[in-house]
Amino acid sequence: MPYQDLRAFLMRLEKEGEVHRIEPEVDLKYEVGAVCRLALDRGGVEKNKALYFSRPKGHSHPIVVNLLATLKRFCLALECDAENVHREWLRRTQKPIEPRIVKDAPCKEVVNVGRDVNLFKLPIPLWNERDGGPYITFPCHISKDPETGARNAGMYRAMVHDERTLGILAAPYRHIRHHFDKAHAQGKPLPVAIAVGLDPVIYAAAIAPFPFGTDEFAMAGALRGAPVEMVACETIPVEVPAAAEVVIEGEIPPGVTRDEGPFGEFTGYYGDRGPRPVIQIKAITHRKDFIFQESYEGLPHHETCIVSGVSNEAEVIRQCPLPGIKSVHFTSGGGGYLHAVVSVKKAYDGYGKMVGLSVLGTTAGRTVKIVTVVDDDIDPHDLGQVDWAVTTRVRADRDVEIIKDLSANVLDPTMTSAEKRSASRTDKIVIDATKPMLEPLQPECRPNPGVMREVLENRAKYGF
């Protein structure tokens, strides 16, 4: 059964022992971020816990953070096991399920419009030392194409400028950018809603690299096996998830910018400060006892590594047309975006490079910086194995290709200011770490296969 809302998922996580509750009062200024950093560092990639801050200082509503920061919790959200997560993603998303419009919704229990709007009434943390202000870090931005009416959902960092203004960073390749560019060309503002605190599958769909024009809510319906219930906003012609904890309604006006940033990003570096569009807030609606959902961003590992990584992996498998791809992994060190490791059943020499170039040509590969292709005897999730393949199977003069001037992630810290301001382009690397076929390497040293099988079958004898 799909989760009806954030609360149902939280109950499941509590049952699984995946939530750590923090009962003492915690300051929104830096302390929440520091506790999140501690929890991620101590728990690591697999054992960190979701955090429930019961008493954010100065607020009566709790904050939940890092709900999807492990593969286990992501799979609990999709109600599948880790071994089949890509297969299930691809199977389910073949048949989108359109959302269902309803009239009444929990997100409408409290309605604040106009002068009653105050973003500072929401428990929004100031996360890291040099952040330019408080940031909503796990928002679902919802907008419509001004020409076609096609709905889009995505996630963009949201800086609080004042009581009724948010900043937004939207790179040239992001879908909401296409929307507000079209609206502004007509001299009109773009209506946009921000939903916070959702069924986790909606977030997974919103972040996924689906092609432009895809309705992420229909894909979320496919992933959860039931339509997402949506309700009309109070002040703008946009629909939002009815079960959201909080909904912020606003418009992106043409010709209005304010300095936004810096912000501690998923790369582990600060995204810079600069003049960027704003969202002028018209209304905030929420549940009476709302829970505010956030995500800690900064030095990997963190939630983005999982939420972005898994969907990127699945979509590379879907969108890459070449046969022989066995497994794909977007590394945590690359924040779930920048480094893709692909294992393949190699057909012939040169095939590894073909696969690497094909990955860069997918929607999911648009923001990839490094593609490492390995043989199918290498587990791309095991960075020790990947390192071994790179260091023992790669010749720099033959197996490394640098491709110039491709679309890149605007938050790549190695990009110059000029590159970030222009079309967000950079150079990329394909590493073919597969074994050569025409000039074989020396034999690999492994135990006798028959004896190894016996040891594995009787591993309890040895205390394993």
C-alpha positions in Angstrom: 0.0 0.0 0.0 1.4 3.5 -0.9 2.1 5.9 1.9 -0.7 8.5 2.2 1.6 11.2 3.5 4.9 12.1 5.3 3.4 10.9 8.6 2.7 7.4 7.4 6.3 7.1 6.1 7.6 8.4 9.4 5.6 5.8 11.3 7.2 3.1 9.1 10.7 4.4 9.8 10.0 4.5 13.5 8.8 0.9 13.4 12.1 0.0 11.6 14.2 1.8 14.1 15.4 4.3 11.5 14.5 7.5 13.4 16.6 9.2 16.0 14.5 11.7 18.1 16.3 14.8 19.5 14.2 16.1 22.4 16.3 18.9 23.8 15.8 22.4 22.3 18.0 23.0 19.3 18.9 26.4 17.8 18.0 26.9 14.1 21.1 29.0 13.7 23.9 26.5 12.9 23.0 23.9 15.7 20.6 21.9 13.6 23.1 21.7 10.8 25.9 20.7 13.2 23.8 17.9 14.7 23.0 16.7 11.2 26.7 16.7 10.2 27.5 14.7 13.3 24.8 12.1 12.7 25.9 11.6 9.0 29.5 11.4 9.9 28.9 8.9 12.7 26.4 6.8 10.8 28.1 6.8 7.4 26.5 5.9 4.1 24.5 2.9 5.5 23.9 3.4 9.2 22.9 7.1 9.6 19.4 7.7 11.0 16.6 10.0 10.1 16.5 12.9 12.6 13.4 14.2 14.3 14.0 17.6 16.1 11.1 17.9 18.5 11.9 21.4 19.8 13.4 23.9 17.3 14.2 27.0 19.3 11.5 29.6 18.9 9.0 27.3 17.2 6.3 24.9 18.2 6.5 22.6 15.1 9.1 19.8 14.7 11.7 19.4 11.9 12.5 16.1 10.3 15.8 15.8 8.4 17.5 13.2 6.2 14.6 10.8 5.9 16.0 9.3 2.6 19.7 9.4 3.4 20.3 5.6 3.2 19.5 3.2 0.4 17.5 1.1 3.0 15.1 4.0 3.7 14.8 4.9 0.0 13.8 1.4 -0.7 11.3 1.5 2.2 9.8 4.5 0.5 9.4 2.6 -2.8 8.4 -0.5 -0.9 11.0 -2.7 -2.6 14.3 -4.3 -1.8 17.7 -2.8 -2.7 18.6 -5.6 -5.2 15.5 -4.8 -7.3 15.2 -1.0 -6.9 16.3 -0.2 -10.4 14.2 -2.9 -11.9 11.1 -1.8 -10.0 11.7 1.9 -10.9 11.9 1.0 -14.6 8.9 -1.3 -14.5 6.6 1.0 -12.6 7.4 4.2 -14.5 6.4 2.5 -17.8 2.8 3.3 -16.9 2.3 6.8 -15.5 -0.8 7.3 -13.3 -2.3 10.8 -13.6 -3.0 12.7 -10.4 -6.5 13.0 -9.0 -7.9 16.5 -8.2 -9.7 16.8 -4.9 -11.6 19.7 -3.2 -10.6 19.3 0.5 -7.1 18.8 1.7 -5.1 18.5 5.0 -2.7 21.2 3.7 -5.6 23.7 3.9 -6.3 23.5 7.6 -4.6 26.9 8.1 -4.6 29.5 5.4 -2.5 32.7 5.5 -2.8 35.2 2.6 -1.3 38.6 1.9 -0.1 40.5 4.9 -0.6 37.4 7.1 2.2 35.6 5.3 5.5 35.3 7.2 8.2 32.8 6.2 9.9 33.3 9.5 7.0 31.5 11.3 8.3 28.4 9.6 11.3 26.6 11.4 13.8 27.1 8.6 17.4 26.6 9.7 20.6 28.5 8.9 22.6 25.4 8.1 26.3 26.1 7.6 28.7 28.9 8.7 28.7 30.9 5.5 25.2 30.4 4.2 23.6 33.7 3.1 20.5 33.0 5.1 18.0 30.4 6.1 17.3 27.8 3.4 14.4 25.4 2.6 16.5 22.5 1.5 13.9 19.8 0.6 11.2 21.8 -1.3 9.1 20.5 -4.2 8.7 23.4 -6.6 5.6 23.1 -8.9 5.0 25.2 -12.0 3.3 24.9 -15.4 4.5 25.6 -18.9 2.9 29.0 -19.8 2.5 27.8 -23.4 1.4 24.2 -23.1 0.1 24.0 -19.5 2.3 21.0 -18.8 3.0 20.6 -15.1 6.6 20.2 -13.7 7.9 19.4 -10.3 11.5 19.9 -9.3 13.8 20.8 -6.3 15.7 24.1 -6.1 17.4 25.7 -3.1 15.1 28.3 -1.6 16.8 31.1 0.4 14.6 33.2 2.8 15.2 36.9 1.9 12.4 38.3 4.1 8.9 37.6 5.4 7.4 37.3 1.9 10.4 36.7 -0.5 12.3 33.6 -1.4 15.4 33.3 -3.7 15.8 30.5 -6.2 18.8 29.1 -8.1 17.7 27.6 -11.4 20.4 26.7 -13.9 19.8 27.2 -17.6 19.1 23.5 -18.1 16.5 23.3 -15.3 12.8 22.9 -16.3 11.4 25.7 -14.2 13.9 28.0 -15.9 12.2 27.2 -19.2 8.9 28.0 -17.6 9.8 31.4 -16.2 11.8 32.4 -19.3 8.6 31.8 -21.4 6.4 33.7 -18.9 8.8 36.6 -18.7 9.1 36.8 -22.5 5.3 37.5 -22.4 5.9 40.1 -19.7 4.1 37.9 -17.1 5.1 36.4 -13.7 5.3 32.7 -13.4 3.1 31.2 -10.7 4.9 28.7 -8.6 4.0 26.6 -5.5 6.4 25.0 -3.0 5.2 21.9 -1.2 7.1 20.7 1.9 6.6 17.4 3.8 5.3 14.8 1.3 5.0 11.1 0.6 8.7 10.4 -0.1 7.9 8.9 -3.5 6.8 12.3 -4.7 10.3 13.7 -3.9 11.9 10.8 -5.6 10.0 11.6 -8.8 10.5 15.3 -8.5 14.3 14.9 -8.4 14.5 12.3 -11.2 16.0 13.2 -14.6 12.8 12.7 -16.6 12.7 14.4 -20.0 11.3 17.9 -20.3 7.5 17.8 -20.4 7.1 14.8 -18.2 4.6 15.2 -15.4 6.5 14.1 -12.3 3.2 13.6 -10.4 2.1 11.1 -12.9 5.4 9.3 -12.5 5.0 9.5 -8.7 1.6 7.9 -9.1 3.3 5.1 -11.1 6.0 4.6 -8.5 3.5 4.5 -5.6 0.9 2.5 -7.5 -1.9 5.0 -6.9 -2.7 8.5 -8.1 -1.3 11.5 -6.1 -4.3 13.5 -4.8 -3.9 17.2 -5.6 -5.8 20.3 -4.7 -5.9 23.8 -6.2 -3.9 26.6 -4.6 -5.6 29.6 -3.0 -4.0 32.4 -5.0 -2.4 30.9 -8.1 -3.5 28.5 -10.9 -1.4 25.6 -9.7 -2.3 22.3 -8.0 -0.3 20.8 -5.1 -0.3 17.5 -3.2 -3.3 17.5 -0.9 -1.5 15.7 1.9 1.5 18.2 2.1 2.5 19.5 5.5 3.1 23.1 4.2 2.4 24.8 0.9 4.0 28.2 -0.1 2.3 30.0 -3.0 4.0 32.7 -5.0 5.1 34.1 -8.4 8.5 34.7 -10.1 8.2 38.2 -11.5 10.0 39.3 -14.6 13.0 41.6 -14.2 13.3 41.2 -10.4 16.5 39.8 -8.8 18.2 39.8 -5.4 21.6 38.5 -4.3 21.1 34.8 -3.4 23.7 32.7 -1.7 26.2 31.6 -0.7 24.9 28.1 0.3 26.7 25.0 1.4 25.9 22.6 -1.5 25.7 18.9 -2.1 29.3 19.0 -3.5 30.7 19.9 0.0 31.6 23.4 -1.3 29.7 26.7 -1.2 27.5 27.7 -4.2 28.4 31.3 -4.8 26.4 34.5 -4.3 24.9 36.4 -7.2 21.8 38.2 -8.5 19.0 35.6 -9.1 15.2 35.5 -9.5 12.9 35.8 -6.5 9.6 34.2 -5.6 7.2 36.7 -4.2 5.0 34.9 -1.7 1.2 35.3 -1.8 0.0 32.7 0.6 1.2 30.0 3.0 -1.2 27.1 3.9 -0.4 24.2 6.2 -1.7 21.6 8.6 -2.5 22.8 12.1 0.2 20.5 13.6 2.6 20.5 10.6 6.0 18.8 10.5 8.6 20.7 8.5 10.8 18.5 6.3 14.4 19.4 5.4 17.6 17.9 4.2 21.2 18.6 5.3 23.5 19.6 2.4 27.3 19.8 2.6 30.2 17.4 2.5 29.0 14.0 1.3 27.6 11.7 2.4 24.0 13.1 2.7 20.5 12.6 1.5 21.0 14.0 -2.0 23.6 11.2 -2.7 20.8 8.7 -2.4 17.7 10.5 -3.7 19.4 11.8 -6.8 21.8 8.9 -7.2 19.2 6.1 -7.4 17.0 7.8 -9.9 20.0 8.9 -12.0 21.2 5.2 -12.0 17.8 3.9 -13.1 17.4 6.5 -15.8 20.8 5.9 -17.2 19.9 2.2 -17.5 16.6 3.2 -19.3 18.1 5.9 -21.5 21.4 4.4 -22.5 20.7 2.4 -25.7 23.9 0.2 -25.7 23.6 -3.5 -24.7 25.7 -5.1 -22.0 25.2 -2.6 -19.2 25.0 -4.7 -16.0 24.9 -2.0 -13.2 25.2 1.7 -12.7 26.3 3.6 -9.5 26.4 7.3 -8.9 29.0 7.7 -6.2 28.3 9.5 -2.8 31.6 11.4 -3.3 30.0 13.0 -6.3 26.9 13.8 -4.4 24.8 11.4 -6.5 25.4 13.5 -9.6 29.0 14.0 -10.7 30.6 10.5 -11.0 28.9 7.6 -12.7 30.5 4.1 -12.5 29.1 1.7 -15.1 29.8 -2.0 -15.3 29.5 -3.7 -18.7 29.8 -7.0 -20.4 32.5 -5.8 -22.9 31.9 -6.7 -26.5 35.2 -5.5 -28.0 38.0 -3.1 -27.4 36.8 0.5 -27.5 33.3 -0.5 -26.2 34.0 1.1 -22.8 34.4 4.5 -24.4 31.3 4.0 -26.4 29.3 3.3 -23.2 30.9 6.3 -21.5 29.9 8.7 -24.3 26.4 7.2 -24.4 25.9 7.8 -20.7 27.0 11.5 -21.1 24.3 11.8 -23.9 21.4 10.8 -21.6 19.3 13.3 -19.6 20.6 11.8 -16.4 24.2 12.2 -17.7 23.8 15.9 -18.4 25.4 16.8 -15.1 27.9 13.9 -14.9 31.5 15.1 -14.8 33.3 11.7 -14.8 32.2 8.4 -16.2 34.2 5.3 -15.2 33.4 2.2 -17.1 34.4 -1.2 -15.6 34.1 -4.8 -16.5 31.2 -6.9 -15.2 33.5 -8.6 -12.7 33.7 -5.3 -10.8 30.9 -4.1 -8.4 30.5 -0.4 -9.2 29.2 0.1 -5.6 32.5 -1.1 -4.2 34.9 1.8 -4.6 37.8 -0.5 -3.6 37.1 -2.7 -6.6 36.6 0.4 -8.8 39.9 1.8 -7.6 41.7 -1.5 -8.4 40.2 -1.5 -11.9 41.3 2.1 -12.6 44.8 1.6 -11.2 45.5 -1.7 -12.9 43.5 -1.7 -16.1 43.9 1.9 -17.3 46.6 3.3 -19.5 46.3 7.1 -19.5 47.4 7.5 -23.1 44.8 5.0 -24.4 41.9 4.8 -21.9 41.2 8.3 -20.8 39.3 10.8 -22.9 38.5 14.4 -22.2 35.5 15.8 -24.0 35.3 19.5 -24.3 32.6 22.1 -23.6 29.6 20.0 -22.6 26.6 20.9 -20.4 27.5 20.7 -16.8 26.2 21.0 -13.2 26.3 24.7 -12.4 27.4 23.8 -8.8 30.6 22.0 -9.9 33.1 23.9 -7.7 35.8 23.6 -10.4 33.9 25.8 -12.9 35.0 29.4 -13.2 32.7 32.3 -12.5 32.5 33.0 -16.2 31.5 29.4 -17.0 28.8 29.5 -14.4 27.4 32.8 -15.6 27.3 31.6 -19.3 25.7 28.4 -20.5 27.0 26.2 -17.6 29.5 24.2 -19.7 32.7 22.4 -18.8 35.0 19.5 -19.9 34.2 15.9 -18.9 36.2 12.7 -18.6 35.5 9.1 -19.7 37.7 6.5 -18.1 37.7 3.1 -19.8 38.8 0.8 -16.9 37.9 -2.4 -18.7 40.5 -5.0 -19.5 41.9 -4.9 -23.1 40.8 -7.9 -25.2 43.5 -7.9 -28.0 46.4 -7.4 -25.5 45.3 -9.3 -22.4 46.7 -8.4 -19.0 48.5 -10.9 -16.8 46.2 -13.4 -15.0 44.5 -12.2 -11.9 45.5 -13.9 -8.7 42.5 -15.6 -7.0 42.1 -18.8 -4.9 41.4 -22.1 -6.5 37.8 -21.8 -7.8 36.6 -25.2 -6.4 38.1 -24.6 -3.0 36.7 -21.1 -2.9 33.2 -22.4 -3.6 33.6 -24.9 -0.8 34.8 -22.2 1.6 31.8 -20.0 0.7 29.4 -22.9 1.2 30.9 -23.7 4.6 31.7 -20.1 5.7 30.0 -20.7 9.1 32.8 -23.2 9.9 35.2 -20.3 9.8 33.1 -17.9 11.8 31.8 -15.8 8.9 
